[in-house]
Amino acid sequence: MMIICVVVWAFAFPFIKIGLNDLSFTNLTIMRFFVVCIVLIAILLLQPKRFSKLYKKDIVPIFMLGFFGVMVYHLGLNYGEQYISPGAASLIIATIPVLVVIMAFIFLKEKITSKKLLGVIIALCGVIIISVFGTYGASIEINYIYGALTVFIAAVMGAVYTIAGKKLLERYTALSLTVYAMLFGSVALIPLLFLNPFITDQVATMSAYSWFAIVFLGVFSTVIGYVLWYVGLEIKSTSEVSVYLYAIPVLSTIISYFLFDDKITKFFVLGGILVIIGLVLVNMNNRQKID
């Protein structure tokens, strides 16, 4: 299950690139979550007992969680992938656990060990190297940096989702909270339909490849990926499951290389290695505590 989960998440980054061939970054987000909402509503109607009861007092907090942690996250990621490679995007997004440690230290007053601090510094150095030196061609360097920065903002939103959702997890299962946040957060995409009159034209002229990418992103990378992730967490410990996540940026980079002939620079490899080393150091203490 975890291998399938890692594969569908790794393919998400290249498939976003494919979808951007025919859709703007906003329309790609809308179409992806249009598919997601259809599937999730069907699951809620068919398997209501599998989900935690939704309390009225939590509707606004869950909406805000979904807006920033899901919608802003995906809008930032999709915008950034207009300019950077799927491999670079996956490595930057992989720093979410590092950003969670930083935010937990700042806002939750959680202690940060010297090993975690070292991991944070190494991982962020890796992101800086990827963001500034990770591509060929001076002519696209500024757009590349903007794209990398936007994806980093998406990673920050992913960390915000993790931190902000902690209190809600006292009343909801992780899967229930994720599903509710996706559905409520998708409501925020409705204004974009009215602000963007070209969505119907773009959808009408989409290629078969883009349609496949959107369905894959919605059904496999989002719904099936998250379901398998939480089922895996029920069977194995967090420490055992989280190890698989290290493979996602590596696999995304390989897929991106073969699909788009993306050039892999020495700085990109260096930055990627630093990000993964930083992640290992940050998660090492967590694994020791859990085990």
Protein Blocks (a to p, Z undefined) as FASTA:
>chain_A
ZZmmmmmmmmmmmmmmmmmmmpcfklmmmmmmmmmmmmmmmmmmmmmmlpccddfklmmm
mmmmmmmmmmmmmmmmmmmmmmmcfklmmmmmmmmmmmmmmmmmmmnopacdfklmmmmm
mmmmmmmmmmmmmpghjklmmmmmmmmmmmmmmmmmmmmmmmmmmmmmmmpcfklmmmmm
mmmmmmmmmmmmmmmmklmmmmmmpcfklmmmmmmmmmmmmmmmmmmmmmmmmmmcfklm
mmmmmmmmmmmmmmmmmmnopacdfklmmmmmmmmmmmmmmmmmmmmmmZZ
